[in-house]
Amino acid sequence: MIKVLNNIFVLEGKNIQYAFGPYKGLLRHIYFGNKADEKDFEHFEIRDISSNDSSCDIAWEEYTPWGGLRYKEPAVKVRFSDGTRDLVLEYDGFAIEEDVLRIMLKDKFYPIAIFLNYKIYEEYDIIARWVDIKNLGEEDIFIEKAYSCEINIDGTGYNITNVLGHWVGEGRRFKQRLDGGKLILESRKGNTGHNNNPYFILDIDANEDKGEVYFGALEYTGNFKILVEATPYYYTRLLMGLNDFDFEYKLKPSEALILPKAYIGYTDKGYSDMSHRLHRFVRDIILPVDLRNSLRPVLFNSWEATLFNVKCDEQIELARKAKDIGCELFVVDDGWFGERYSDSAGLGDWKVNRHKFPNGLEELIHEVNGLGMDFGLWIEPEMVNPDSELYRQHPDWVYRFNNRELTTSRNQLVLNLSLNEVKEYIFNVLDGLLTNYNIKYIKWDMNRPFSEAGALNLDIKEQKMIWFLHSKAVFDLIERLREKHNGIEIEACASGGGRMDFGVLNYFDEFWTSDNTDALDRLFIQESVSYIYPAKTMRCWVTDCPNFINGRTIPLEFRFHVAMMGSLGIGGNINKWTKEEIELAKEKIKQYKEIRHIVQKGDLFRIKSILKDEIHAIQYVYQGESVVFVFKLYEKFGRKQYKVKLKGLNDDKIYEVKYSDKIVRKGGAYLKNVGLELILDGDFSSQLIRLKEI
Ligand code: GLA
């Protein structure tokens, strides 16, 4: 609900409130937190400290322009065509249209309008914030910096949680207290990347079950920036949006730049509640409508099994095995096209390799469909190998600078998506594949960051727009494809988890969480991802041992249990699995199908974490049903007995609990307070507990 009282705007959710309004020439933030009586809100007077301490810096501004006596990080900075770089924004009224509160700000002299947009999703206690900047004049305006949102909260010394990841290390979470200065989380790579992720968690002393947490995520994939500033004036500011590094947007007369949406929330009930709100929000609001309500199929993916060496006969054999164990979708990964025998050639030539598929892809698809499975295909549309037909024909289609050599990475270059010909080429390739073949699933990969990020087709003053234009082009392409080909499932991948963000989840259905498929490392990675992203969006495969990254061998059941905590896939060479392994796979996939609605739609509780406990336990609860996965890594001093106290159950209900070949009936209060006694025997032991309200 949006309320307006005495020029104070109050956004109200089920539990939260957000208040701000114009006061004495500034748009001032008032409050963000649990509900109060909105009639009590008022602006605080600013007490000056000295001529060195600007009142603008002391004030909590809702969207700080750069200009005048301001030294804090601005939310927006522009340059007018006469060289003036000072923005003086004045409040110019508001409008409420279709549940969106639009605050209008205009410069005192120059023809620029900035609209701050707010929408509160009451059920979820989440606020969407975005900004559009419009050029109302006759001359270009240059936007040098423009965040999507600014938050001001009382006090300093907040802990900031994010990841410090890398390829196969996506889950390396860190928590850092900020008593002073600034902390920046960002990507400069052109994609979101593995290093930091576009979300924030701020808290003082929260844990899973209690404590105040401010959180948010950005609906963008690409160069993002989150800046947290502990100000000298006893408050903390956070800005989140497009990265201003190498960024400048030329806003032409009457053009508007719409910035990505930022979603923010607050809870005083700790990290679990934060995750529940975000997960529900992603599932119900962010994900593309097409498959939003359906459950993700169990897939087989060929990558780890056959790498680039895909051959029709062998894939058919894999498909038969995949069907036998219960897979519903068969995905051929890299290697099916062009001269693709390794990563050094072929990207860009999206035509079926006739040596590998003498009768075309049709033969395999026919077989897969005949078995009753859907068919999916890998593609990396934004890339090209210099050793490809496409590059030989269009060497000018990649990002480049004059007088600079091109730097390859994984032997490939990035296509310039600000070029219409490139966008059309990619669209036609994908449209052709989806039209000519019965393809129900696309894995859209992106395996290198940008370099020499110049677009020779663009004006010299538009060069720094490419980061933004590229990301927008990817989303536009997906949108066009979805319009034409309804119901296609699309997975985002960027060397594993380099494209996990709300932007991706608004267009794609899920992401590949990590190339690291070692079940132990995955416990860390998936736990870390689960803070923000729901299990349904996390693809998890069971692969072969020894694992290709670290040579570790882990029992198959443990590997299954780990992968069953997200959207399950099989990525091992099942042609080589023993009879016993195949039998176990059948049993586990059957079990997964029985519980996947709980995993994919339920609330997730991090009950125990191997980061600090001897065992790891993750519980999912959905409408009177629950499932708990428990893991022990190694047996310490002969200890086998553990207690697991459950969460999210109804104290007054009785549950039928199935575990360790036992079935017992226990009350919700008992399971919560006393807990279940479990025997975990030996290294890498795991258990799956199922509960149903009776
Ligand atoms: C990336 C992906 C893998 C696989 C390969 C194919 O590394 O993360 O899953 O698709 O590319 O080359």
Residues whose N, C-alpha, C, O or C-beta is under 5 A from the ligand:
A	BS01	GLA	W303 D333 D334 C493 A494 S495 G496 D515
